Amino acid sequence: MGRPDRATFDRLRQLIAIDRHDTRPTRPVLEAFTGEEMTTIPVGTAEDLQLAVNRARAAQARWAERTPADRAAVISRFADLVFARRVELMDMAQAETGKARAYAQEEVVDVALTARHYAATGPKTLKAHRVKGMIPGATDVRVRYQPKGVIGIISPWNYPLTLAASDAVAALIAGNAVVIKPDSQTPYCALSVAELLYEAGLEPELFAVVPGPGTVVGTALVESADYLMFTGSSQTGATLAAQAGRRLIGFSAELGGKNPMIVTANANIDRAVEGAARACYSNSGQLCISIERLYVEKAISAEFTRKFADHVANMKVAPVYDFSADMGSLASQAQVDTVDAHVKDAVEKGATVLAGGRKLDEVGPFFYAPTVLSNVNEQMQCFGSETFGPLVSIYEVDSVDEAVKLANDTEYGLNASIFAGSTAEARAIGAQLHVGTVNINEGYAAAWGSTAAPMGGMGISGVGRRHGTEGLLKYTEPQTIAAQRVIGIDGIRGVPRSLFLKLVPATMKLLRFLPGR
């Protein structure tokens, strides 16, 4: 347990899908806890990416010939390996991102659960099946699913294991190849995933990792892949969607969020406080579905606010490779600067710091105290813009109706959380929220971890869904094969066409009485 050693990085570097990578320019990869260089990573080019896509395309043709069950068996073995190597994977996630170990474990568990889900359900979902035909008994219609081809994945730095693997396993089971451009801060998490996929029996060309700048490697990937999956900011997502649109290839993305939590007057306050802390400061707030806005009914707002601020002020923030810390560091100096700028802007404009509100340079270069603000208004950056850090604003509301109205007053629509007196009450509130997922008595994990259900955003928070049937079939091209027998649209053999055409309206009326019509 601890920072990966040089031998680990050297072993993983050999898996990069770049020829003669030892001769290429490199960039440093830092340990987030200390800001020290751990190793380097070769910088790929557009030519490297195109070569990887070409190889992936050749391998994909062979992979698609295998049955879904055969492909699922590889992913099932991968899931077992993820669990067996969980300690090394957690170490790598912590080293590259600085997250607390609990959230590194959350990544490992998520990868294993998602892989197991699609390994178990994928073959059945992908099986060709019959549907109702045009004319009962005379039209036999079957739907089958063909893979898209080469799936391009651009994965982010905040959950570099989960978001390298969870989309890839669905694409692979569907019969595709994957070429992934990981974020330059966290390339070795993607390579750790690759190592286990290869060990599980996957041909290396089917999951090719090409590190490099987004403007170079990312752009080349959009220009050559058959489908693009992206996780990141709404602004970048819009740019990539436009690029994909010019080629008329499919595009899916989970983007930003300014996610609300509603706490009603009859909620269990202590439970809500603990849930809010997890929801707001998981992965140091660097999570698309974490909570940044708390709406608390007036009757309990004073008590909730006091208890929540005390809880946050006493959270343990530390650079440790064990489970003793409540929160780790941020991932980079850029993230620290963004959080600090949002806090300073809010304070200068009248916000009150209830907890945190400062850098923790004494702990490490990228550490920032978990922060709670009150008296936040729309003149402040953190009011409507995503901070993506350990900063949450708390608002007192007069009613649930007001909370719902404020929660929906945003361009985003990714995730929401509700703590109420009963599940029925919370469900009724959730149905009024314009978000892709709603969590009751939980911040985000209940919906995210339910891999059979679709996960994604509304508004500028995303396009398409991951997880569930939707997260698998988006990587396919549905094909309809319809066979006509005895009778067709042009008539029945032996029956005069003029008579047949006169019978069509009456026949249509009778069809409505058949079962299933």
C-alpha positions in Angstrom: 0.0 0.0 0.0 1.5 3.3 -1.1 2.8 5.2 -4.1 3.5 2.9 -7.0 7.2 2.1 -7.6 9.3 2.7 -10.6 9.0 -0.9 -11.8 5.2 -0.6 -11.9 5.3 2.5 -14.1 8.0 1.0 -16.4 5.8 -2.2 -16.8 2.7 -0.2 -17.6 4.5 2.1 -20.0 5.2 -0.8 -22.3 1.4 -1.1 -22.9 1.1 2.3 -24.6 -0.2 2.0 -28.1 2.7 4.1 -29.5 5.5 2.6 -31.5 9.0 3.3 -30.3 7.6 5.2 -27.4 10.9 5.2 -25.5 12.3 7.7 -28.1 9.4 10.2 -27.9 9.1 13.5 -26.0 7.6 13.0 -22.6 5.7 15.0 -20.0 5.8 14.5 -16.2 3.2 12.7 -14.2 2.9 14.1 -10.6 1.9 12.6 -7.3 -1.0 14.8 -6.4 -0.3 14.5 -2.6 3.2 16.0 -2.9 3.3 17.7 -6.4 6.5 15.6 -7.0 7.3 13.9 -10.3 6.6 10.2 -10.1 7.4 9.3 -13.7 6.9 10.5 -17.2 4.5 9.6 -20.1 5.3 9.7 -23.8 3.4 12.3 -25.7 1.4 10.8 -28.6 0.8 12.4 -32.0 -2.1 12.4 -34.4 -0.2 9.8 -36.5 0.1 7.6 -33.4 -3.6 7.8 -32.9 -4.4 7.0 -36.5 -2.2 4.0 -36.4 -3.9 2.8 -33.3 -7.3 3.2 -34.9 -6.2 1.3 -38.0 -5.0 -1.6 -35.9 -8.1 -1.5 -33.7 -10.3 -1.6 -36.8 -8.5 -4.8 -38.1 -8.8 -6.4 -34.6 -12.5 -5.4 -34.3 -13.4 -7.4 -37.4 -12.2 -10.6 -35.6 -13.7 -9.6 -32.3 -17.1 -9.0 -33.8 -17.2 -12.6 -35.2 -17.1 -13.9 -31.6 -20.4 -14.4 -29.8 -21.6 -11.9 -27.2 -21.3 -14.7 -24.6 -17.6 -15.3 -25.6 -16.9 -11.6 -25.4 -18.7 -11.4 -22.0 -16.5 -14.1 -20.6 -13.4 -11.9 -21.2 -15.1 -9.0 -19.4 -16.1 -11.3 -16.5 -12.5 -12.4 -16.0 -11.5 -8.8 -16.1 -13.9 -8.0 -13.3 -12.4 -10.8 -11.2 -8.9 -9.4 -11.8 -10.0 -5.9 -10.8 -11.1 -7.2 -7.5 -8.0 -9.3 -7.0 -5.7 -6.3 -7.8 -7.8 -3.7 -5.9 -4.9 -2.6 -3.6 -2.6 -1.7 -6.6 -5.4 0.0 -8.4 -6.3 2.1 -5.4 -2.7 3.1 -5.0 -2.5 4.2 -8.6 -5.8 6.2 -8.4 -4.6 7.9 -5.2 -1.2 8.7 -6.6 -2.5 10.3 -9.8 -5.5 12.1 -8.4 -4.8 12.7 -4.7 -8.3 11.4 -3.7 -8.9 9.8 -0.3 -8.7 6.0 -0.3 -12.4 5.6 0.3 -13.0 7.2 -3.1 -10.3 5.2 -4.8 -12.0 2.1 -3.5 -15.3 3.5 -4.8 -13.7 3.5 -8.3 -12.4 0.0 -8.1 -15.8 -1.4 -6.9 -17.6 0.6 -9.6 -15.3 -0.9 -12.3 -15.9 -4.4 -11.1 -19.7 -4.0 -10.7 -20.1 -2.4 -14.1 -18.0 -5.2 -15.8 -20.0 -7.9 -14.0 -23.3 -6.3 -14.9 -22.6 -6.1 -18.6 -21.0 -9.5 -18.7 -24.2 -11.0 -17.2 -26.8 -9.0 -19.1 -25.0 -8.1 -22.4 -25.5 -11.4 -24.3 -29.2 -11.4 -23.6 -29.6 -7.7 -24.5 -27.7 -8.1 -27.8 -29.5 -11.3 -28.8 -31.5 -11.0 -32.1 -35.2 -11.0 -31.4 -38.6 -10.9 -33.2 -40.9 -7.9 -33.1 -44.4 -7.4 -34.5 -44.6 -7.3 -38.2 -46.6 -5.3 -40.6 -49.1 -8.1 -41.4 -49.6 -10.8 -38.6 -48.5 -14.2 -39.8 -47.2 -12.8 -43.1 -44.4 -10.5 -42.0 -41.6 -11.9 -40.0 -39.4 -9.1 -38.4 -36.2 -9.6 -36.5 -34.0 -7.0 -34.9 -30.3 -7.6 -34.5 -27.4 -5.4 -33.3 -24.2 -4.7 -35.2 -21.2 -3.1 -33.5 -20.4 0.5 -34.5 -16.7 -0.3 -35.1 -14.1 1.7 -33.3 -15.2 3.6 -30.3 -13.3 6.6 -29.2 -13.2 7.4 -25.5 -11.8 10.6 -24.1 -11.6 10.1 -20.3 -11.1 12.6 -17.6 -8.7 12.9 -14.6 -11.2 12.9 -11.7 -12.3 9.2 -11.9 -9.6 7.8 -14.2 -10.2 4.1 -13.5 -14.0 4.2 -13.6 -14.3 6.4 -16.6 -11.6 4.5 -18.6 -13.3 1.2 -17.9 -17.0 1.5 -17.4 -17.7 2.8 -20.9 -15.2 0.5 -22.5 -16.6 -2.7 -21.2 -20.0 -2.0 -22.6 -18.5 -1.1 -26.0 -16.3 -4.2 -26.0 -19.1 -6.6 -25.2 -21.1 -5.0 -28.0 -18.3 -6.1 -30.4 -16.4 -2.9 -30.8 -12.8 -2.0 -30.4 -11.9 1.0 -28.1 -9.2 3.6 -28.6 -8.9 5.8 -25.5 -7.2 9.1 -24.9 -6.8 9.4 -21.1 -6.2 12.8 -19.5 -2.6 13.6 -19.4 -2.6 13.9 -15.6 -3.8 10.3 -15.1 -2.6 8.1 -17.9 -1.3 5.2 -15.8 -4.8 4.5 -14.4 -6.0 3.8 -18.0 -2.9 1.7 -18.5 -3.7 -0.3 -15.3 -7.1 -1.0 -16.8 -5.5 -2.1 -20.1 -3.1 -4.5 -18.3 -6.0 -6.3 -16.6 -8.1 -6.4 -19.8 -5.1 -8.0 -21.7 -4.6 -10.5 -18.9 -8.2 -11.4 -19.1 -7.7 -12.4 -22.7 -8.5 -9.2 -24.7 -6.4 -8.6 -27.8 -4.3 -5.5 -27.0 -5.4 -3.7 -30.2 -9.0 -3.8 -29.0 -8.2 -1.4 -26.1 -5.5 0.9 -27.2 -4.3 3.7 -24.9 -2.8 6.7 -26.7 -1.8 9.5 -24.3 -1.3 13.0 -25.6 -2.8 16.5 -25.8 -6.5 16.8 -26.4 -6.0 19.4 -29.2 -3.9 16.8 -31.0 -4.7 13.3 -30.0 -8.3 14.1 -29.0 -9.0 15.9 -32.2 -7.5 13.0 -34.3 -9.7 10.6 -32.4 -12.9 12.5 -33.2 -11.8 12.6 -36.8 -11.3 8.8 -37.1 -13.5 6.9 -34.6 -17.0 5.6 -35.5 -18.5 6.8 -32.2 -17.3 9.1 -29.5 -17.8 8.9 -25.7 -16.6 11.9 -23.6 -16.7 12.8 -20.0 -15.7 16.4 -19.0 -16.9 20.0 -19.1 -20.0 21.1 -20.9 -17.9 23.6 -22.9 -15.6 21.0 -24.2 -18.5 18.6 -24.8 -20.2 21.1 -27.0 -17.1 21.5 -29.1 -16.7 17.8 -29.5 -20.3 17.3 -30.3 -20.0 19.8 -33.1 -16.9 18.0 -34.5 -18.7 14.6 -34.3 -21.8 16.2 -36.0 -19.7 17.2 -39.0 -18.8 13.6 -39.5 -22.3 12.4 -38.6 -21.0 9.9 -36.1 -22.7 9.2 -32.8 -21.8 11.1 -29.7 -22.5 10.6 -26.0 -21.2 12.6 -23.1 -21.6 13.1 -19.4 -20.8 16.8 -18.7 -20.9 19.3 -15.9 -23.3 19.8 -13.1 -24.3 22.3 -10.4 -26.1 19.7 -8.4 -28.7 20.5 -5.7 -29.7 18.8 -2.5 -33.0 19.5 -0.8 -33.5 18.9 2.9 -37.1 19.1 4.1 -38.4 20.3 7.5 -39.2 16.8 8.6 -35.9 15.1 7.5 -33.6 13.4 10.0 -31.1 16.2 10.4 -28.2 14.1 11.6 -28.6 11.7 8.7 -28.9 14.6 6.3 -25.7 16.2 7.6 -23.7 13.0 7.1 -25.2 12.4 3.7 -24.5 16.0 2.6 -20.9 15.7 3.7 -20.3 12.7 1.5 -22.3 14.2 -1.3 -20.4 17.5 -1.3 -16.8 16.4 -0.6 -16.5 13.0 -2.3 -13.2 13.0 -4.2 -12.7 16.5 -2.8 -15.8 17.7 -4.7 -14.2 16.8 -8.0 -17.1 14.7 -9.2 -19.7 15.7 -11.9 -22.5 14.4 -9.7 -21.4 15.8 -6.4 -23.5 18.4 -4.6 -22.7 22.1 -4.7 -26.0 23.6 -3.6 -27.9 22.9 -0.4 -31.5 24.0 0.0 -32.8 23.6 3.5 -36.3 24.4 4.8 -36.4 27.3 7.2 -37.8 25.3 10.2 -34.5 23.3 10.5 -32.1 25.5 8.6 -30.3 26.9 11.7 -29.8 23.5 13.3 -28.8 21.8 10.1 -26.4 24.6 9.1 -24.7 24.6 12.5 -24.3 20.8 12.6 -23.2 20.6 9.0 -20.5 23.4 9.4 -19.2 21.7 12.6 -19.0 18.3 10.8 -17.2 19.8 7.8 -14.8 21.8 10.0 -13.8 18.5 11.8 -13.2 16.4 8.6 -9.7 14.9 8.4 -7.9 16.1 5.3 -4.6 14.2 4.8 -2.1 12.8 2.2 -2.4 9.1 3.2 -2.6 5.8 1.4 -5.0 4.4 3.9 -8.6 4.9 5.0 -8.0 7.3 7.8 -8.7 10.5 5.8 -12.1 11.9 5.1 -10.8 13.9 2.1 -7.6 14.0 0.1 -6.1 16.7 -2.1 -7.3 18.3 -5.3 -5.8 16.9 -8.5 -3.8 19.9 -9.6 -2.8 23.5 -9.0 -5.4 24.5 -11.6 -8.2 23.0 -9.5 -6.9 24.7 -6.3 -6.8 28.1 -8.1 -10.4 27.7 -9.4 -11.7 26.9 -5.9 -9.7 29.6 -4.3 -10.9 32.2 -6.9 -14.6 31.2 -6.3 -14.2 31.5 -2.5 -12.5 34.9 -2.6 -15.0 36.2 -5.1 -17.9 35.2 -2.9 -16.4 36.6 0.2 -15.5 39.9 -1.4 -19.2 40.2 -2.5 -20.6 39.4 0.9 -20.7 35.6 1.4 -19.9 34.2 4.9 -17.5 31.3 5.4 -19.0 28.8 7.8 -16.1 26.3 7.4 -12.9 26.0 5.5 -12.3 28.7 3.0 -8.5 28.4 2.7 -5.7 26.5 1.1 -4.0 23.9 3.2 -0.4 24.4 2.0 0.9 22.9 5.3 -0.7 19.6 4.2 0.4 19.6 0.6 0.5 21.8 -2.5 -3.0 20.9 -3.9 -4.9 20.7 -0.6 -7.9 22.9 0.1 -10.1 22.8 3.2 -13.7 21.6 2.7 -15.7 24.8 2.6 -19.2 25.9 3.4 -20.6 29.3 2.4 -23.8 31.1 3.3 -25.3 34.4 2.0 -24.3 33.5 -1.6 -26.1 35.4 -4.3 -26.3 35.4 -8.1 -23.5 38.1 -8.3 -21.0 35.5 -7.2 -19.2 33.0 -9.5 -20.0 30.0 -7.3 -23.7 30.8 -7.4 -24.4 29.3 -10.9 -21.0 28.1 -12.2 -19.7 24.7 -11.5 -16.7 24.9 -9.0 -15.7 21.3 -9.2 -14.1 21.3 -5.9 -14.8 21.2 -2.1 -17.1 24.2 -2.0 -20.8 24.1 -1.2 -23.3 27.0 -0.7 -26.2 26.6 1.7 -29.5 28.4 1.2 -32.5 28.7 3.5 -35.9 28.3 1.8 -39.4 28.9 3.0 -40.9 25.8 1.3 -40.3 22.7 -0.7 -41.9 24.5 -3.7 -39.3 27.2 -3.4 -36.5 24.6 -3.2 -37.7 22.9 -6.3 -37.9 26.1 -8.2 -34.4 27.1 -7.2 -33.0 23.7 -7.8 -34.3 23.8 -11.4 -33.1 27.3 -12.0 -30.0 26.3 -13.9 -28.8 25.2 -17.4 -27.4 22.0 -15.8 -29.5 18.9 -15.1 -27.2 16.0 -14.0 -27.9 14.8 -10.4 -29.9 15.8 -7.3 -30.3 14.6 -3.8 -33.2 14.7 -1.4 -33.5 14.1 2.4 -37.1 14.1 3.5 -39.4 12.7 6.1 -40.4 9.8 4.0 -39.4 8.1 0.7 -42.9 8.8 -0.7 -42.4 12.5 -0.1 -38.9 12.5 -1.6 -40.1 10.6 -4.7 -42.8 13.3 -5.2 -40.1 16.0 -5.0 -37.7 14.1 -7.2 -40.3 13.8 -10.0 -40.4 17.6 -10.2 -36.6 18.0 -10.7 -35.1 18.4 -14.2 -32.2 16.1 -13.7 -31.0 12.7 -15.0 -30.7 11.0 -11.6 -32.3 11.6 -8.2 -30.9 10.1 -5.0 -33.1 9.8 -1.9 -31.3 9.6 1.5 -28.0 9.5 -0.5 -25.9 12.0 -2.5 -25.1 10.2 -5.7 -24.0 6.6 -5.1 -27.4 5.0 -5.1 -28.2 6.0 -8.7 -24.6 5.8 -10.0 -24.0 2.3 -8.5 -27.3 0.9 -9.8 -25.7 -0.2 -13.1 -28.9 -1.6 -14.5 -30.4 2.0 -14.6 -29.4 4.7 -17.1 -27.0 7.4 -15.9 -26.7 10.8 -17.6 -27.8 14.4 -17.7 -30.4 16.8 -19.0 -29.7 20.3 -20.3 -26.0 21.1 -20.8 -25.1 18.2 -18.4 -25.0 15.6 -21.1 -26.1 13.7 -24.2 -27.1 10.1 -24.1 -26.7 7.7 -21.1 -24.2 5.3 -19.7 -25.2 2.2 -17.7 -28.4 0.2 -18.2 -29.6 -1.1 -21.6 -29.1 2.4 -23.0 -25.4 2.4 -22.1 -24.9 -0.8 -24.1 -27.1 -0.4 -27.1 -25.7 3.1 -27.9 -22.6 1.3 -29.1 -24.5 -0.7 -31.7 -26.3 -0.2 -35.0 -29.8 -1.8 -34.8 -30.6 -3.7 -37.9 -34.1 -4.7 -39.0 -34.6 -7.8 -41.2 -38.1 -8.2 -42.4 -39.3 -11.2 -44.4 -42.6 -11.1 -46.2 -44.7 -14.2 -47.0 -47.9 -15.0 -48.8 -49.3 -11.5 -48.8 -47.5 -8.2 -49.3 -48.3 -4.6 -49.8 -48.7 -5.3 -53.5 -51.4 -7.9 -53.0 -52.1 -11.6 -52.8 -51.1 -14.0 -55.6 -54.2 -15.0 -57.5 -56.4 -12.1 -56.2 -57.1 -9.3 -58.6 -55.2 -6.1 -57.5 -58.3 -4.0 -57.8 -60.1 -6.3 -55.3 -57.1 -6.5 -53.0 -56.9 -2.7 -52.8 -60.6 -2.5 -51.9 -60.1 -5.0 -49.0 -57.2 -3.1 -47.5 -59.2 -0.6 -45.4 -61.5 -3.3 -44.0 -58.5 -5.5 -43.2 -56.8 -2.6 -41.3 -59.9 -2.2 -39.1 -59.9 -5.9 -38.3 -56.3 -5.9 -37.3 -56.9 -3.7 -34.3 -58.8 -6.6 -32.7 -55.9 -9.0 -32.9 -53.9 -9.5 -29.7 -51.0 -7.2 -29.3 -52.1 -4.8 -32.1 
